[in-house]
Amino acid sequence: MTALRLADAGEAADLAAFLARLIHYDRAAAVRLQTGGGVLAVFGRPAPFEVLAIRTARLADGPGGPAGEGAPAPAGPAGLDLTVSAGQLADALDAAAPAGAASGDAAGGAHVRVPGSVTGPPWAGVLPPRGGWRHLPGLPGPEEIHAALAAAVAEFRSRDAALPEARRTRAERDRIGREIWSRTLDGTGLPLRAAHAAQSLGFLRPAPSRAGAPVAPAGGGAAVTVSAAGTATAVAPRTTPEQPLALLAAGNWLRLRTPYGSIAVRGSTLPGLPLTPV
């Protein structure tokens, strides 16, 4: 069985938290794994949002440079690329043995046994590009994004409450939701659905300002340059990247990068959010 050695046991916990959130939305969730540039990239699709969510973790002894930008080969299995059960991977992370257990070195990271591959869902075959990302201007700050999301939720609730009882059906509520979440964020081209997903996954929470903390690869991941963490448990400061919120583009993909994770959407091909705001 393939095994990976993560550079920090705290990152194993963060990955498990990220997977727990995906499983919350879909108990049969699958994730695609790729290694490159000294990092493991984990791609998931939180079912209600129809976006890709990405989180990375450093591999032990890896170069730590961004993938897709001429970085050397990663630590761990070269070119690992497979789709696995999110639940099985979460179990493997929970059972991960500290990498320094045999020598008494508790800071040596964690050995994770990668579960066997599964038949991937259609989305797993279409990932964002490895490189070529460029910054787009005009992304509002976190406070403005939170305000836009709160306004969208309030609008949905108001319109839902105004529906006659005979029209308060799932189809009608989904229609309203699609209309609201397909709007873009202040003319950036980023659907509100993507920001909603980032908020729901905990990617939009404030990053702790702690100088000198080790930083996960700023470009992180074999398929896209990302950095992220899970949401079910608090992120240890030592594993939290300190990079700004940014909107990036490559081809017809848009990516909302946050200090804790990335949300990627294909610019003009995804339909609106099919579920109502929560």
C-alpha positions, 0 to 999 in steps of 0.5 A: 500500500502506498504511504505518504509522509507529511511534514507536520502532524498538524497538517494531517489533522487539518487535512482530516478536518477538510475531509470531514467537511466534504463528507458532511455534504456527501458521505460518499465523497471522493477526492483526487490526490496529486503530489508535486513540488514537495506537497500533496494536493487534495481536490474535492467537490462539496456537493451543494456548491458545484465548485472544486475545493483544494487543500495542500499539505507539505510532504516531509523532506520536500523542496516546498516550492510551488508546483508547475513552476519548475519545482523539483520532484516531491518527497513521497511517491513520485507522480502520485495521482489517484482518486480515493474515498474521502472517508477512507482517507480521513480514517487513514489520517486519523490512524496516521503514525507519527513519523518519528515514533520509532525514534521518539521524535514527535515532530517528524510529521506523520506517515499516512497510508493512502487507501486504494483508488476508486472509480472517480466521479466525472469532475475528478477528470477535469482539474484546473491547470498546473500553472499559468495563473495570473492575478485579477484586480478588483477582488473585494476584501474579506469584510465586503465578501462576507457582507455580500454573502450575508445580503444574498442569504437575506435576499433568499429568505425574504423572497422565500417568505414572500412566496405563496404557500402553493409555490413554496416548492423545492423547485421554486426555491432552487430557482431563486437560489440559482438566480442569486448564487449565479451572480458575480461578486462585484463584477469580478466574474467570480460567482457568489457560489464560489465565495459561499463555498469558501465561507462554508468550508472555513476558508474565509476566516481571518488568518492569524498574524504571526510573524515567522511561522513556517509557511506551506508552499505558496503555490502548493499542489501538483495541479494548481498553486494553492494553500489551505486547511480544513475547518472542523478543527482549529488550524495550528498557527505553525501550519497556517500560511500567511498569504493574502486573499486573491483572485486568479485566472488561468484559461477559463478557470477562476480561483479564489485563493485564501490563506486556508484553501482555494475554490476553483470554478470554470469561468463560464460553464458552471450552472448556478447553485442548485441548493438554497442558501443556508 
